[in-house]
Amino acid sequence: MLPLIFGLPAALNLAESFIDNVLRDRVTPKLGSILYCRLVGPTTHTGIYVGDQQIVELLGSGEVKLSSPKEFISGTQAVSIYVACKGSEAVGFAKAAERARALVGKTLDYPTMGIPTERHEYNCHCFVYECLTGEHDSQKWTLLDIENKFRGEYFDNWRVWDLKSEELF
């Protein structure tokens, strides 16, 4: 039995990760692969793989950061990083990696759902969508928005990144 401190969302994340890590093939991302990890329950965090075990992600502060896999899942309940795949192969978008790398070190000011406020919210999904398309659309603020645009033609499933546990924890 899982300890109560984890709660149901964490237990579901652990169960999903166990199935994905033990029963399914794992993959290595390609340049420009879309990545995500679970935060809590259905909430996710996304980034773009830019090679050499590095991910470009947008932090909540608006800072665009180059991160290791360990840093990417730091502070989450994630035990796996998922990679966009077509069949059993990772897919990558080289132009997305180029756009993501060009933004490292900058601070972005994305308004929440396209509505400017005094304190803008920053969203990793808007950032990934912009890296993929080259256009900012602050209304694309969920992983589902990314899937609606790219799933099918460009990718059709998510698989676990084939990392050793010491690279994550």
C-alpha positions in Angstrom: 0.0 0.0 0.0 1.3 3.5 -0.9 1.8 5.9 2.0 -1.0 8.4 2.4 1.4 11.3 1.9 1.5 10.5 -1.8 -2.3 10.7 -2.4 -4.2 9.3 -5.4 -2.6 11.6 -8.1 0.9 10.4 -7.1 -0.2 6.8 -7.0 -1.7 7.1 -10.5 1.5 8.7 -11.7 3.6 5.9 -10.2 1.3 3.2 -11.7 1.5 4.9 -15.2 5.3 5.2 -15.0 5.7 1.6 -13.8 3.7 0.3 -16.8 5.5 2.6 -19.3 8.9 1.8 -17.9 8.5 -1.9 -17.5 6.0 -3.0 -20.2 6.6 -0.6 -23.1 9.7 0.1 -25.2 11.6 3.2 -24.1 13.1 5.7 -26.6 15.9 8.3 -26.9 14.6 11.7 -27.9 15.7 13.3 -31.2 16.8 16.9 -31.7 13.6 19.0 -31.2 11.5 16.3 -29.5 8.6 17.4 -27.5 9.0 16.3 -23.9 6.6 16.3 -20.9 6.5 15.1 -17.4 3.6 15.0 -14.9 3.5 17.5 -12.2 0.5 16.6 -10.0 -2.5 14.5 -11.4 -3.2 15.6 -14.9 -1.0 18.7 -14.8 2.0 18.5 -17.0 5.2 20.4 -17.8 6.7 20.5 -21.3 10.0 21.3 -22.9 12.1 20.8 -26.1 15.0 18.4 -26.3 18.1 20.2 -27.8 20.6 17.3 -27.7 23.4 16.2 -25.3 20.9 15.3 -22.5 19.6 18.9 -22.4 16.1 20.3 -22.4 15.0 23.9 -22.9 12.1 24.8 -20.7 10.2 27.8 -19.6 10.1 28.3 -15.8 7.2 29.9 -14.0 9.3 33.1 -13.6 9.3 33.5 -17.4 13.0 32.5 -17.6 14.0 30.2 -20.5 16.5 27.7 -19.1 18.7 24.9 -20.4 18.1 22.0 -18.0 19.3 18.4 -17.4 16.6 15.7 -17.2 17.0 15.8 -13.4 16.4 19.6 -13.3 13.4 19.2 -15.6 11.5 17.0 -13.2 12.9 18.7 -10.0 10.1 19.7 -7.7 7.5 17.5 -9.4 6.1 14.1 -8.6 7.4 12.8 -12.0 9.4 9.6 -12.2 9.6 9.6 -16.0 10.0 12.0 -18.9 7.8 11.3 -22.0 8.9 11.8 -25.6 6.6 12.4 -28.6 6.8 9.4 -30.9 5.5 8.1 -34.3 5.1 4.4 -33.7 8.0 3.2 -31.6 10.4 6.0 -32.8 11.0 9.4 -31.2 10.2 12.3 -33.5 12.1 15.6 -33.5 11.6 19.1 -35.0 15.0 20.6 -35.7 13.6 24.1 -36.2 11.9 23.9 -32.7 15.3 23.0 -31.1 16.9 26.0 -32.9 14.1 28.4 -31.8 14.3 27.0 -28.2 18.1 27.4 -28.0 17.8 31.0 -29.3 15.6 31.9 -26.3 17.8 30.4 -23.5 18.6 33.1 -21.0 15.7 35.3 -22.0 12.7 36.1 -19.8 9.4 35.9 -21.6 6.3 37.8 -20.7 3.3 35.6 -21.7 -0.1 36.9 -20.7 -2.5 34.3 -19.3 -4.7 32.9 -22.0 -4.0 35.9 -24.2 -5.4 38.4 -21.6 -2.8 40.9 -20.4 -2.8 41.4 -16.7 -0.7 43.3 -14.2 1.0 40.0 -13.3 1.4 37.9 -16.4 1.5 34.1 -16.0 4.1 32.2 -17.8 3.3 28.9 -19.4 5.6 26.1 -20.7 3.0 24.9 -23.2 2.8 28.3 -24.9 6.5 28.3 -25.1 6.7 24.8 -26.7 3.9 25.6 -29.1 5.8 28.8 -30.1 9.1 26.8 -30.6 7.2 24.3 -32.8 5.3 26.8 -34.9 7.4 29.9 -34.8 4.3 31.9 -33.7 3.2 32.9 -30.2 -0.3 32.0 -29.3 -0.9 32.4 -25.5 -4.3 30.6 -25.9 -2.3 27.4 -26.5 -1.7 26.8 -22.8 -2.1 23.1 -22.3 -0.5 19.9 -23.5 -3.8 19.0 -25.2 -3.4 22.1 -27.4 0.0 20.9 -28.6 -1.5 17.4 -29.2 -4.5 18.8 -31.1 -2.1 20.6 -33.5 0.6 17.9 -34.0 -0.8 14.5 -32.9 -1.6 12.3 -35.9 0.4 13.8 -38.7 3.6 14.3 -36.7 3.4 12.0 -33.7 0.9 9.4 -32.4 2.0 8.4 -28.9 4.2 9.2 -26.0 7.0 6.9 -24.8 9.3 7.1 -21.8 12.8 8.5 -22.3 15.3 5.8 -21.8 17.3 7.3 -19.0 19.1 5.6 -16.2 17.5 6.3 -12.8 20.7 8.0 -11.6 20.2 10.6 -14.4 16.8 11.6 -12.9 17.3 11.3 -9.1 
